[in-house]
């Protein structure tokens, strides 16, 4: 993994490119290099902060070829043998950077759609003096770009370096704030700042002759014929192939283990079938309501895998949150950024690379809102008052989301099409009027090129394009790379996605069960595994929410309409503790980040 940055200006500025690159040293502390290239349009500055995983001896960047083409690149590309065969590449190297540079130099840019991996890059084609930015299909690796009166073109893996070094104007709009709050984070179309664009997933942008062609999308190569109910042998072969490839590197690759279905499958296949001697890492909490450590220990013992368990230090909770807020390059609405950051920090002391189960829930029906859409189809509109009544009952709850909240959400979404219903359930913020939120959801559905009328097979497309991007991928990249740790989401390998997209979703979830197919795979392979109710990776805020989070919002941001409305609701209603903490964090992470970085609204 790496951090990449660059800009085009009228004069050379060696000090600036070095400072910006150095500010991303957490993404790649092994090698920090910069270069400046004269062009007819000015001076092109490239910088790379590299975390060396493959191509240890010949993967330095910026990387140049014999024709003067230049590449800076962040990511991992798999199936290199296939690429060498497909494009007749004469490359005797393990460096995926060298393979990518050769393809970009000799092939049409559209060929990058055939790459299997996670990547973001900037490529300078010397002959035509054009700069090309590209990003993987799902947006696993981040990339931003833009242009203004001071700099003809600029790009970066992170937003914060561009702010701190005055590359872009430090101002955001109220519309950006509302989109962040109502969509649960930064989406794939908006970068918060007026002078900044998101390189959208599965697209490339081109700068040439003082013009930018933005976000030309590739035609996705993921098929979706829904031809079968899921063949376990076919899955096993695809998963073994993908995992074997992703466990390869010139440094040790290990795994994160929660004891849930996804990470257990990774551990099982790595140890039992691929015969890899991997280590596993997990995080536990003192509060058993949040603790999943015992399940991870159970799986590790069953598979005879070395497990290193870290316990979250509740007495340092405030200090860790402050540390997160001071370092994150952009606000993150998902509160699990906190334990993910802490776990990444501890794991990075032992390894550079870990495999994670990110993406399995989206591909194989793991979220409760999938079943919720089925349940809601059997609830007549006339039942909404009854659901609201049940939302006010006192029920003993064991999960993070109370039964009262589930009744309330069912009532709120009862008359909405499924995609709007799911977006509301994911991002629900108390309000007397939901029209504005619904309009933002409708706009997002349109941007995602999805229809408001679709069946449950399309639900995963919504989550892959929206929830996975805004919550899972952004959180994972930032938390890990702040600690110089590479995470590899094996379920988001092309081989697994292509398999999953051809399995009917009714094979994944029904009214009573979720992740049906993956459970079948695991049951076939690990007979003694007992399925624990899905818990999720949530954070125990303790008294932080009441003592710090709520007070900060009330003292500093009460004049913001959305903040005022939220706090007023909490005063008038007896809400679930986790619901309060999750929403307070969503607001706190944004406005505290604005405060810390002196952002103007």
Order of alpha helices (4+ residues) and beta strands (2+ residues): beta-alpha-beta-beta-beta-beta-alpha-alpha-beta-beta-beta-beta-alpha-alpha-beta-beta-beta-alpha-beta-alpha-beta-alpha-beta-alpha-alpha-beta-alpha-alpha-alpha-alpha-alpha-alpha-alpha-alpha-beta-alpha-alpha-alpha-alpha-alpha
